[in-house]
Amino acid sequence: MTLRLRPGVSTADTAYGTVLLDERSGEYWQLNPTAALIVRRLSGGDDPATTATALSAEFDVSPGQALRDVTALLDQLRTAKLAQP
């Protein structure tokens, strides 16, 4: 599953992670390094399970928790209407 941000949402990497900017509303979301990795991997074409494996390898988190974190972030991005279904 590739993550596709909806048109009008741009990203910018920062020293603290990534920022998502909704150009329509002017709202932005600061993603910490964990969330930034998730968005980067999913946007690059990884599926949630592969992304969770990478998250678990990069950070001190169990594979099960990593998959829950990936799923939760996907749900939050969709709820905020930043990502396309």
Backbone atoms as SQL, in Angstrom:
CREATE TABLE atoms (id INTEGER PRIMARY KEY, chain TEXT, resi INTEGER, resn TEXT, atom TEXT, x REAL, y REAL, z REAL);
INSERT INTO atoms VALUES
  (1, 'A', 1, 'MET', 'N', 0.844, -1.170, 0.000),
  (2, 'A', 1, 'MET', 'CA', 0.000, 0.000, 0.000),
  (3, 'A', 1, 'MET', 'C', 0.890, 1.233, 0.000),
  (4, 'A', 2, 'THR', 'N', 0.787, 2.000, -1.045),
  (5, 'A', 2, 'THR', 'CA', 1.535, 3.232, -1.129),
  (6, 'A', 2, 'THR', 'C', 0.719, 4.354, -0.497),
  (7, 'A', 3, 'LEU', 'N', 1.375, 5.141, 0.318),
  (8, 'A', 3, 'LEU', 'CA', 0.716, 6.305, 0.905),
  (9, 'A', 3, 'LEU', 'C', 0.746, 7.423, -0.124),
  (10, 'A', 4, 'ARG', 'N', -0.414, 7.979, -0.385),
  (11, 'A', 4, 'ARG', 'CA', -0.493, 9.134, -1.277),
  (12, 'A', 4, 'ARG', 'C', -1.094, 10.290, -0.500),
  (13, 'A', 5, 'LEU', 'N', -0.294, 11.317, -0.309),
  (14, 'A', 5, 'LEU', 'CA', -0.829, 12.527, 0.308),
  (15, 'A', 5, 'LEU', 'C', -1.747, 13.178, -0.703),
  (16, 'A', 6, 'ARG', 'N', -2.804, 13.783, -0.228),
  (17, 'A', 6, 'ARG', 'CA', -3.738, 14.389, -1.170),
  (18, 'A', 6, 'ARG', 'C', -3.111, 15.629, -1.791),
  (19, 'A', 7, 'PRO', 'N', -3.586, 16.013, -2.978),
  (20, 'A', 7, 'PRO', 'CA', -3.064, 17.225, -3.597),
  (21, 'A', 7, 'PRO', 'C', -3.224, 18.414, -2.651),
  (22, 'A', 8, 'GLY', 'N', -2.211, 19.251, -2.615),
  (23, 'A', 8, 'GLY', 'CA', -2.248, 20.413, -1.740),
  (24, 'A', 8, 'GLY', 'C', -1.584, 20.179, -0.400),
  (25, 'A', 9, 'VAL', 'N', -1.039, 18.976, -0.178),
  (26, 'A', 9, 'VAL', 'CA', -0.289, 18.688, 1.042),
  (27, 'A', 9, 'VAL', 'C', 1.167, 18.533, 0.649),
  (28, 'A', 10, 'SER', 'N', 2.003, 19.367, 1.212),
  (29, 'A', 10, 'SER', 'CA', 3.432, 19.298, 0.900),
  (30, 'A', 10, 'SER', 'C', 4.206, 18.888, 2.144),
  (31, 'A', 11, 'THR', 'N', 5.419, 18.415, 1.917),
  (32, 'A', 11, 'THR', 'CA', 6.281, 17.968, 3.011),
  (33, 'A', 11, 'THR', 'C', 7.586, 18.744, 2.989),
  (34, 'A', 12, 'ALA', 'N', 8.163, 18.882, 4.164),
  (35, 'A', 12, 'ALA', 'CA', 9.491, 19.492, 4.292),
  (36, 'A', 12, 'ALA', 'C', 10.206, 18.786, 5.438),
  (37, 'A', 13, 'ASP', 'N', 11.411, 18.320, 5.162),
  (38, 'A', 13, 'ASP', 'CA', 12.223, 17.709, 6.211),
  (39, 'A', 13, 'ASP', 'C', 12.834, 18.799, 7.073),
  (40, 'A', 14, 'THR', 'N', 12.873, 18.537, 8.377),
  (41, 'A', 14, 'THR', 'CA', 13.473, 19.470, 9.318),
  (42, 'A', 14, 'THR', 'C', 14.486, 18.709, 10.170),
  (43, 'A', 15, 'ALA', 'N', 15.146, 19.406, 11.045),
  (44, 'A', 15, 'ALA', 'CA', 16.105, 18.765, 11.949),
  (45, 'A', 15, 'ALA', 'C', 15.395, 17.856, 12.941),
  (46, 'A', 16, 'TYR', 'N', 14.102, 18.013, 13.093),
  (47, 'A', 16, 'TYR', 'CA', 13.346, 17.261, 14.098),
  (48, 'A', 16, 'TYR', 'C', 12.388, 16.247, 13.496),
  (49, 'A', 17, 'GLY', 'N', 12.403, 16.058, 12.211),
  (50, 'A', 17, 'GLY', 'CA', 11.506, 15.117, 11.552),
  (51, 'A', 17, 'GLY', 'C', 11.035, 15.681, 10.232),
  (52, 'A', 18, 'THR', 'N', 9.738, 15.720, 10.047),
  (53, 'A', 18, 'THR', 'CA', 9.136, 16.207, 8.808),
  (54, 'A', 18, 'THR', 'C', 7.909, 17.038, 9.158),
  (55, 'A', 19, 'VAL', 'N', 7.650, 18.041, 8.352),
  (56, 'A', 19, 'VAL', 'CA', 6.453, 18.860, 8.502),
  (57, 'A', 19, 'VAL', 'C', 5.558, 18.594, 7.301),
  (58, 'A', 20, 'LEU', 'N', 4.271, 18.388, 7.570),
  (59, 'A', 20, 'LEU', 'CA', 3.264, 18.308, 6.515),
  (60, 'A', 20, 'LEU', 'C', 2.482, 19.605, 6.539),
  (61, 'A', 21, 'LEU', 'N', 2.324, 20.238, 5.395),
  (62, 'A', 21, 'LEU', 'CA', 1.590, 21.503, 5.295),
  (63, 'A', 21, 'LEU', 'C', 0.379, 21.305, 4.404),
  (64, 'A', 22, 'ASP', 'N', -0.789, 21.598, 4.946),
  (65, 'A', 22, 'ASP', 'CA', -2.020, 21.603, 4.168),
  (66, 'A', 22, 'ASP', 'C', -2.133, 23.005, 3.577),
  (67, 'A', 23, 'GLU', 'N', -1.844, 23.124, 2.299),
  (68, 'A', 23, 'GLU', 'CA', -1.793, 24.434, 1.652),
  (69, 'A', 23, 'GLU', 'C', -3.166, 25.095, 1.559),
  (70, 'A', 24, 'ARG', 'N', -4.220, 24.298, 1.634),
  (71, 'A', 24, 'ARG', 'CA', -5.575, 24.868, 1.574),
  (72, 'A', 24, 'ARG', 'C', -5.939, 25.581, 2.869),
  (73, 'A', 25, 'SER', 'N', -5.671, 24.913, 3.989),
  (74, 'A', 25, 'SER', 'CA', -6.085, 25.470, 5.281),
  (75, 'A', 25, 'SER', 'C', -4.979, 26.260, 5.969),
  (76, 'A', 26, 'GLY', 'N', -3.734, 26.033, 5.561),
  (77, 'A', 26, 'GLY', 'CA', -2.613, 26.677, 6.223),
  (78, 'A', 26, 'GLY', 'C', -2.159, 25.939, 7.474),
  (79, 'A', 27, 'GLU', 'N', -2.815, 24.823, 7.804),
  (80, 'A', 27, 'GLU', 'CA', -2.434, 24.042, 8.979),
  (81, 'A', 27, 'GLU', 'C', -1.213, 23.183, 8.653),
  (82, 'A', 28, 'TYR', 'N', -0.420, 22.929, 9.684),
  (83, 'A', 28, 'TYR', 'CA', 0.718, 22.036, 9.484),
  (84, 'A', 28, 'TYR', 'C', 0.839, 21.075, 10.649),
  (85, 'A', 29, 'TRP', 'N', 1.487, 19.968, 10.377),
  (86, 'A', 29, 'TRP', 'CA', 1.696, 18.910, 11.355),
  (87, 'A', 29, 'TRP', 'C', 3.177, 18.595, 11.404),
  (88, 'A', 30, 'GLN', 'N', 3.733, 18.601, 12.601),
  (89, 'A', 30, 'GLN', 'CA', 5.136, 18.247, 12.818),
  (90, 'A', 30, 'GLN', 'C', 5.201, 16.754, 13.114),
  (91, 'A', 31, 'LEU', 'N', 5.884, 16.009, 12.283),
  (92, 'A', 31, 'LEU', 'CA', 6.058, 14.577, 12.495),
  (93, 'A', 31, 'LEU', 'C', 7.411, 14.337, 13.148),
  (94, 'A', 32, 'ASN', 'N', 7.417, 13.559, 14.216),
  (95, 'A', 32, 'ASN', 'CA', 8.688, 13.224, 14.862),
  (96, 'A', 32, 'ASN', 'C', 9.457, 12.256, 13.957),
  (97, 'A', 33, 'PRO', 'N', 10.706, 11.934, 14.287),
  (98, 'A', 33, 'PRO', 'CA', 11.491, 11.056, 13.412),
  (99, 'A', 33, 'PRO', 'C', 10.836, 9.701, 13.139),
  (100, 'A', 34, 'THR', 'N', 10.119, 9.167, 14.102),
  (101, 'A', 34, 'THR', 'CA', 9.436, 7.887, 13.902),
  (102, 'A', 34, 'THR', 'C', 8.337, 8.028, 12.846),
  (103, 'A', 35, 'ALA', 'N', 7.480, 9.021, 13.000),
  (104, 'A', 35, 'ALA', 'CA', 6.405, 9.246, 12.041),
  (105, 'A', 35, 'ALA', 'C', 6.957, 9.630, 10.675),
  (106, 'A', 36, 'ALA', 'N', 8.051, 10.387, 10.655),
  (107, 'A', 36, 'ALA', 'CA', 8.674, 10.770, 9.387),
  (108, 'A', 36, 'ALA', 'C', 9.155, 9.537, 8.628),
  (109, 'A', 37, 'LEU', 'N', 9.753, 8.587, 9.353),
  (110, 'A', 37, 'LEU', 'CA', 10.205, 7.354, 8.714),
  (111, 'A', 37, 'LEU', 'C', 9.012, 6.594, 8.137),
  (112, 'A', 38, 'ILE', 'N', 7.926, 6.526, 8.884),
  (113, 'A', 38, 'ILE', 'CA', 6.731, 5.828, 8.408),
  (114, 'A', 38, 'ILE', 'C', 6.213, 6.469, 7.123),
  (115, 'A', 39, 'VAL', 'N', 6.064, 7.778, 7.116),
  (116, 'A', 39, 'VAL', 'CA', 5.556, 8.475, 5.936),
  (117, 'A', 39, 'VAL', 'C', 6.505, 8.301, 4.760),
  (118, 'A', 40, 'ARG', 'N', 7.783, 8.416, 4.996),
  (119, 'A', 40, 'ARG', 'CA', 8.782, 8.265, 3.932),
  (120, 'A', 40, 'ARG', 'C', 8.714, 6.859, 3.320),
  (121, 'A', 41, 'ARG', 'N', 8.661, 5.828, 4.165),
  (122, 'A', 41, 'ARG', 'CA', 8.638, 4.449, 3.668),
  (123, 'A', 41, 'ARG', 'C', 7.342, 4.151, 2.918),
  (124, 'A', 42, 'LEU', 'N', 6.200, 4.527, 3.509),
  (125, 'A', 42, 'LEU', 'CA', 4.925, 4.266, 2.842),
  (126, 'A', 42, 'LEU', 'C', 4.794, 5.056, 1.543),
  (127, 'A', 43, 'SER', 'N', 5.273, 6.294, 1.530),
  (128, 'A', 43, 'SER', 'CA', 5.226, 7.106, 0.309),
  (129, 'A', 43, 'SER', 'C', 6.131, 6.531, -0.771),
  (130, 'A', 44, 'GLY', 'N', 7.177, 5.834, -0.342),
  (131, 'A', 44, 'GLY', 'CA', 8.104, 5.215, -1.283),
  (132, 'A', 44, 'GLY', 'C', 7.631, 3.874, -1.822),
  (133, 'A', 45, 'GLY', 'N', 6.483, 3.395, -1.344),
  (134, 'A', 45, 'GLY', 'CA', 5.916, 2.175, -1.885),
  (135, 'A', 45, 'GLY', 'C', 5.927, 0.974, -0.958),
  (136, 'A', 46, 'ASP', 'N', 6.526, 1.100, 0.228),
  (137, 'A', 46, 'ASP', 'CA', 6.511, -0.018, 1.179),
  (138, 'A', 46, 'ASP', 'C', 5.096, -0.245, 1.696),
  (139, 'A', 47, 'ASP', 'N', 4.791, -1.483, 2.027),
  (140, 'A', 47, 'ASP', 'CA', 3.514, -1.775, 2.671),
  (141, 'A', 47, 'ASP', 'C', 3.674, -1.594, 4.182),
  (142, 'A', 48, 'PRO', 'N', 2.573, -1.592, 4.931),
  (143, 'A', 48, 'PRO', 'CA', 2.668, -1.370, 6.378),
  (144, 'A', 48, 'PRO', 'C', 3.568, -2.373, 7.102),
  (145, 'A', 49, 'ALA', 'N', 3.539, -3.648, 6.710),
  (146, 'A', 49, 'ALA', 'CA', 4.365, -4.657, 7.392),
  (147, 'A', 49, 'ALA', 'C', 5.856, -4.402, 7.165),
  (148, 'A', 50, 'THR', 'N', 6.236, -4.066, 5.954),
  (149, 'A', 50, 'THR', 'CA', 7.635, -3.765, 5.647),
  (150, 'A', 50, 'THR', 'C', 8.072, -2.497, 6.370),
  (151, 'A', 51, 'THR', 'N', 7.186, -1.523, 6.408),
  (152, 'A', 51, 'THR', 'CA', 7.473, -0.282, 7.121),
  (153, 'A', 51, 'THR', 'C', 7.655, -0.546, 8.610),
  (154, 'A', 52, 'ALA', 'N', 6.810, -1.398, 9.176),
  (155, 'A', 52, 'ALA', 'CA', 6.929, -1.738, 10.596),
  (156, 'A', 52, 'ALA', 'C', 8.247, -2.443, 10.881),
  (157, 'A', 53, 'THR', 'N', 8.692, -3.304, 9.986),
  (158, 'A', 53, 'THR', 'CA', 9.978, -3.984, 10.153),
  (159, 'A', 53, 'THR', 'C', 11.117, -2.966, 10.174),
  (160, 'A', 54, 'ALA', 'N', 11.077, -2.005, 9.264),
  (161, 'A', 54, 'ALA', 'CA', 12.103, -0.959, 9.229),
  (162, 'A', 54, 'ALA', 'C', 12.051, -0.099, 10.488),
  (163, 'A', 55, 'LEU', 'N', 10.861, 0.198, 10.955),
  (164, 'A', 55, 'LEU', 'CA', 10.684, 0.992, 12.170),
  (165, 'A', 55, 'LEU', 'C', 11.257, 0.261, 13.379),
  (166, 'A', 56, 'SER', 'N', 10.990, -1.021, 13.467),
  (167, 'A', 56, 'SER', 'CA', 11.486, -1.833, 14.573),
  (168, 'A', 56, 'SER', 'C', 13.008, -1.921, 14.552),
  (169, 'A', 57, 'ALA', 'N', 13.587, -1.982, 13.356),
  (170, 'A', 57, 'ALA', 'CA', 15.051, -2.059, 13.233),
  (171, 'A', 57, 'ALA', 'C', 15.718, -0.731, 13.581),
  (172, 'A', 58, 'GLU', 'N', 15.060, 0.363, 13.256),
  (173, 'A', 58, 'GLU', 'CA', 15.644, 1.696, 13.454),
  (174, 'A', 58, 'GLU', 'C', 15.483, 2.207, 14.888),
  (175, 'A', 59, 'PHE', 'N', 14.338, 1.885, 15.507),
  (176, 'A', 59, 'PHE', 'CA', 14.028, 2.391, 16.833),
  (177, 'A', 59, 'PHE', 'C', 13.807, 1.220, 17.790),
  (178, 'A', 60, 'ASP', 'N', 13.875, 1.484, 19.053),
  (179, 'A', 60, 'ASP', 'CA', 13.711, 0.443, 20.072),
  (180, 'A', 60, 'ASP', 'C', 12.228, 0.184, 20.306),
  (181, 'A', 61, 'VAL', 'N', 11.626, -0.567, 19.381),
  (182, 'A', 61, 'VAL', 'CA', 10.198, -0.869, 19.455),
  (183, 'A', 61, 'VAL', 'C', 9.986, -2.280, 18.913),
  (184, 'A', 62, 'SER', 'N', 9.081, -3.010, 19.531),
  (185, 'A', 62, 'SER', 'CA', 8.808, -4.379, 19.087),
  (186, 'A', 62, 'SER', 'C', 8.110, -4.355, 17.726),
  (187, 'A', 63, 'PRO', 'N', 8.249, -5.433, 16.958),
  (188, 'A', 63, 'PRO', 'CA', 7.571, -5.479, 15.656),
  (189, 'A', 63, 'PRO', 'C', 6.055, -5.290, 15.761),
  (190, 'A', 64, 'GLY', 'N', 5.446, -5.876, 16.784),
  (191, 'A', 64, 'GLY', 'CA', 4.004, -5.714, 16.955),
  (192, 'A', 64, 'GLY', 'C', 3.611, -4.277, 17.239),
  (193, 'A', 65, 'GLN', 'N', 4.361, -3.629, 18.119),
  (194, 'A', 65, 'GLN', 'CA', 4.077, -2.224, 18.429),
  (195, 'A', 65, 'GLN', 'C', 4.344, -1.351, 17.210),
  (196, 'A', 66, 'ALA', 'N', 5.386, -1.675, 16.464),
  (197, 'A', 66, 'ALA', 'CA', 5.699, -0.904, 15.261),
  (198, 'A', 66, 'ALA', 'C', 4.549, -0.967, 14.256),
  (199, 'A', 67, 'LEU', 'N', 3.978, -2.141, 14.070),
  (200, 'A', 67, 'LEU', 'CA', 2.855, -2.275, 13.136),
  (201, 'A', 67, 'LEU', 'C', 1.638, -1.497, 13.644),
  (202, 'A', 68, 'ARG', 'N', 1.383, -1.531, 14.934),
  (203, 'A', 68, 'ARG', 'CA', 0.278, -0.732, 15.487),
  (204, 'A', 68, 'ARG', 'C', 0.525, 0.761, 15.278),
  (205, 'A', 69, 'ASP', 'N', 1.772, 1.189, 15.439),
  (206, 'A', 69, 'ASP', 'CA', 2.107, 2.598, 15.233),
  (207, 'A', 69, 'ASP', 'C', 1.911, 3.009, 13.771),
  (208, 'A', 70, 'VAL', 'N', 2.323, 2.153, 12.845),
  (209, 'A', 70, 'VAL', 'CA', 2.152, 2.436, 11.415),
  (210, 'A', 70, 'VAL', 'C', 0.662, 2.572, 11.099),
  (211, 'A', 71, 'THR', 'N', -0.120, 1.626, 11.569),
  (212, 'A', 71, 'THR', 'CA', -1.560, 1.639, 11.317),
  (213, 'A', 71, 'THR', 'C', -2.220, 2.872, 11.930),
  (214, 'A', 72, 'ALA', 'N', -1.830, 3.217, 13.140),
  (215, 'A', 72, 'ALA', 'CA', -2.406, 4.384, 13.814),
  (216, 'A', 72, 'ALA', 'C', -2.088, 5.669, 13.055),
  (217, 'A', 73, 'LEU', 'N', -0.848, 5.805, 12.598),
  (218, 'A', 73, 'LEU', 'CA', -0.492, 7.017, 11.856),
  (219, 'A', 73, 'LEU', 'C', -1.255, 7.097, 10.541),
  (220, 'A', 74, 'LEU', 'N', -1.386, 5.984, 9.841),
  (221, 'A', 74, 'LEU', 'CA', -2.176, 5.974, 8.605),
  (222, 'A', 74, 'LEU', 'C', -3.608, 6.432, 8.886),
  (223, 'A', 75, 'ASP', 'N', -4.200, 5.911, 9.943),
  (224, 'A', 75, 'ASP', 'CA', -5.561, 6.307, 10.306),
  (225, 'A', 75, 'ASP', 'C', -5.639, 7.803, 10.614),
  (226, 'A', 76, 'GLN', 'N', -4.656, 8.321, 11.334),
  (227, 'A', 76, 'GLN', 'CA', -4.652, 9.745, 11.687),
  (228, 'A', 76, 'GLN', 'C', -4.503, 10.620, 10.445),
  (229, 'A', 77, 'LEU', 'N', -3.647, 10.214, 9.515),
  (230, 'A', 77, 'LEU', 'CA', -3.463, 10.998, 8.295),
  (231, 'A', 77, 'LEU', 'C', -4.742, 11.009, 7.459),
  (232, 'A', 78, 'ARG', 'N', -5.430, 9.895, 7.421),
  (233, 'A', 78, 'ARG', 'CA', -6.686, 9.831, 6.673),
  (234, 'A', 78, 'ARG', 'C', -7.781, 10.630, 7.378),
  (235, 'A', 79, 'THR', 'N', -7.859, 10.534, 8.696),
  (236, 'A', 79, 'THR', 'CA', -8.856, 11.275, 9.456),
  (237, 'A', 79, 'THR', 'C', -8.655, 12.790, 9.274),
  (238, 'A', 80, 'ALA', 'N', -7.400, 13.219, 9.253),
  (239, 'A', 80, 'ALA', 'CA', -7.075, 14.637, 9.057),
  (240, 'A', 80, 'ALA', 'C', -7.214, 15.060, 7.593),
  (241, 'A', 81, 'LYS', 'N', -7.566, 14.089, 6.737),
  (242, 'A', 81, 'LYS', 'CA', -7.736, 14.328, 5.286),
  (243, 'A', 81, 'LYS', 'C', -6.435, 14.803, 4.635),
  (244, 'A', 82, 'LEU', 'N', -5.317, 14.311, 5.151),
  (245, 'A', 82, 'LEU', 'CA', -4.021, 14.611, 4.550),
  (246, 'A', 82, 'LEU', 'C', -3.631, 13.545, 3.532),
  (247, 'A', 83, 'ALA', 'N', -4.157, 12.342, 3.717),
  (248, 'A', 83, 'ALA', 'CA', -3.830, 11.224, 2.827),
  (249, 'A', 83, 'ALA', 'C', -5.079, 10.785, 2.084),
  (250, 'A', 84, 'GLN', 'N', -4.860, 10.326, 0.876),
  (251, 'A', 84, 'GLN', 'CA', -5.964, 9.784, 0.095),
  (252, 'A', 84, 'GLN', 'C', -6.265, 8.369, 0.571),
  (253, 'A', 85, 'PRO', 'N', -7.535, 7.967, 0.518),
  (254, 'A', 85, 'PRO', 'CA', -7.896, 6.611, 0.983),
  (255, 'A', 85, 'PRO', 'C', -7.217, 5.517, 0.193);
